[in-house]
């Protein structure tokens, strides 16, 4: 075993490797193409009798060279020989430093957000080989950031992180449930869903802060919190009459909503895709990069999919008809106002419910109110489509495929989760295509008799 030398630490590195030192047992340097040479010490803890690794520091020419880190390793080995648990000592020092520095919850939030959004290299195995690309460490980091800033920062942001207790978290939860939390100068609406999002975000924050190597807090305060009330599952789906009212209403000349958003709402019902999946469809994601293929389909990349896997969704003739009108000569199927980017992922939701200013004054009337339909969300269109498919005899296993849900059972009984996740990789394109085409045919049948374009007064009577 050779000694670690200056030449080794300064040499160009093409692949990651470790080099152990002959002069100091357990000392090694980690070499990586993407990081500076870093020294570590492997040792046996005198307390637990387990092997452990202690990070010494980063190599630098001059002060922190090989000789310096070798001396530091010998100092640690002397302390270990005297029975000291150096890992426990290091944790105590970091906690004391954090306490003395008075690190706040807000500062930890900033560090957490930066860590979540940091782009890291990911590997994905496809039928064409291994694809390597960079992506944020957590796909939902923007959502986590929003929940932390909305619920946690106003109440706990200025508190010293080590002083936060489970009672502080419980009180924050109670205030959200009672509608007493103030954000941006106004109280937030009481919501079980908001309380659940807060708990998930703050629990992830403190668990991350308490991990070995950070030790911003000794333990997470998110323990033994009061149970949340049971959330009632959403069951809103549009009836056949409401589908006809909506479909014809979206084509009315007096509707104030942008035509591209109206087409996106139609496409959501026909395609069974989620808002974030369909609103950002790019021409490159279409089969053959256009809509003239004999077997049209869209390949939604895993970055936009809730389950983190690519969706290969076939398009029915009705979906293609809508997409052609929407896309035109733009690169995106549903382009934004200026033609330089796709529609915002909240565009459909805002169009359906309307907009109000900070004082509660109505800026624009929502589609539901204009058409006289009981309020619904874009996600309710998926439930409506699934219910329609079930009503015309399509099996639930096939409906699950079209919705990109995990199939837990089929006509032959229960299906192991691991089967669909790791083994059965066939996308069932033709099976999905046939089901989505039947859905399109049923929608065509429903809207084929437009009862005088369904005026608002008639729509109000139907909705009532």
Secondary structure, DSSP 4 states (H G I P E B T S, - for coil): -PPP-HHHHHS--SS-EEEE-SSSTTEEEEEETTEEEEEEEEEE-TTT--EEEEEEEE--SSTTSHHHHHHHHHHHHHHHHTT--HHHHHHHHHHHHHHHHT-BHHHHHHHHHHHHH-EEEEEEEETTEEEEEEEESSTTHHHHHHHIIIIIHHHHTTSBGGG--HHHHHHHHHHHHHT--EETTEEPPP-HHHHHHHHHHHHHHHHHHTSTTT-SSSS-S-SSPPPPPPPPPP-----HHHHHHHHHHTT-TT--S-HHHHHHHHHHHHH---HHHHTT-BGGGBGGGSS--TT-EEEE-GGG-TTSS-EEEE--HHHHHHHHHHHTTSSBSSB-TTSSSBPPTTHHHHHHHEEE-TTS-EEEE-HHHHHT-----HHHHHHHHHHHHHHTT--HHHHHHHHTPPP-EETTEE--HHIIIII-----HHHHHHHHHHHHHHHHHHTTS-GGG--HHHHHHHH-
